[in-house]
Amino acid sequence: KQLEKSAPDTLKKLETLVRIPSVSFANFPEGEVTKSAEAVAALLKETGLEKVEILKLEGTHPYVYGEWLKKPGAPTLLLYAHHDVQPPGREELWESPPFEPSYREGPGGLRMYGRGTADDKAGILIHTAAIEAFLKSVGELPVNVKVVIEGEEETGSTNLLEFLKKYRARLDADVLCLTDTTNFDCGIPALTIALRGLVAVQVEVRALTKAVHSGMWGGPVPDPAMALSKMLATLIDEKGHINLPEVNALVPELTDEEAKEAMRLPFDEKVFREQCGMVEGAHLHREGPHPLLQLWRFPSLTVNAIQASSRKQAGNIINDVAWAKVSIRIVDGMDPRQVMRILKDHLKKVVPWGLELSLTSEGEGASGWATKPEGPAFEAARESMKAGYGVEPYLIGCGGTIPFVRPFEEALGGAPALLIGVEDPYTNAHGENESLLISDFQKACRSHVLLFQSLAEKMAGK
């Protein structure tokens, strides 16, 4: 009842966070991420958490910490979300301003649109709404909680190991719970049991010291945009799969059990195409593993951005330089440093015409992660999600990357990691018109309340 009573206020708190353009990428104002951390700290204090503090290592974006540890004998939960967001992308494609939350009907019902609505500022509010529901209704929680809200997840959590090293004792817990993943579909919850990792490289090919007239110089002078296009085309085969044998050799063999589990999940190609916005006539890469397994159990390669000149400045020139960002999503068991080396070595071999090549790694990369959904924590999660949503949750993998999970799981001595969230196939996280399905957000908050209670019962004495 308290949760339902507070629902309008919870949405207003989410709106407040979404209005802060907390983009953690370079060349965006650092002050906005700091402002976001301050707003999150105020929210945690208002919720009733104690020892709320903004934690910032040198050269990092701020984390926010808070705790409530007044239940001796009850398990301790480490609750994670992140307050930084991706850049808005092509703002002209947004139907409403990216940092001004707006409501309109969409897939599944009423949705809140704005950058960070689902990824991952809703994740913060799921934690605080559940905590507040208990503290306002009965004055205490059934479990102990420690809350960590990160400020640089979207840039790869590059300082996470240093953060863990410094604050390890403070973060000790029995269960790790992250609200930063996706549901299987609108109204159908999912517990994520696998994540892909990430390797990203910036590729720059230079032919000239300046851009020149394409009529005066075209012919004998090499075009760096063409050179880069030729290089990128060597990275995949005609079927759309990675064309780097050394990378493919690192992929752990698919087990019969994994294949059977994937076949149990419903897959409708028409719905799948609609969810990702695929244009009519384009073909899925159907050869090879099941499409769902391709999303989370096998690596994929993407050209995230490519630039020579811009559309607005596309004069009749030969560009001096061409640039692209290339990333590979890797799976559990693959070494990101090894994949990075293979990718760089390949690009060095295929640069044509003697052009200058510059390769810049975006950090050291992030490993994939997988777990077995066994034990009381996973049992509690599945039961609470079923009760909160009214349907049985699916166990799925997620093709995205959360660098936080593996280091924290290891730091906590192998404590179970519960990965849940409120994104759905129509959320369009990282893209234009990101949105949050309000009904699923409310169900997720309800599930979280039930999760606290269930963990208290199943893990008493921890």
GIUR-V357452 format. One record per helix or strand. SS is the DSSP state (h for helix, s for strand). FROM is the first residue (numbers start at 1). LEN is the number of residues. If there is no record, write none. Layout:
BEGIN
<<SS/FROM/LEN> <SS/FROM/LEN>>
END
This chain:
BEGIN
<<h/2/17> <s/23/1> <h/30/18> <s/50/6> <s/63/6> <s/76/7> <s/85/1> <h/91/3> <s/102/5> <s/109/5> <h/117/21> <s/144/7> <h/153/3> <h/160/8> <h/169/3> <s/175/5> <s/182/1> <s/185/1> <s/188/1> <s/190/6> <s/197/10> <s/212/2> <h/214/4> <s/218/1> <s/221/1> <h/224/10> <s/236/1> <s/242/1> <h/245/4> <h/256/9> <h/269/8> <h/291/6> <s/300/8> <s/317/2> <s/321/10> <h/336/15> <s/356/6> <s/366/1> <s/369/2> <h/376/14> <s/394/5> <h/404/8> <s/416/5> <s/423/1> <s/435/3> <h/438/21>>
END
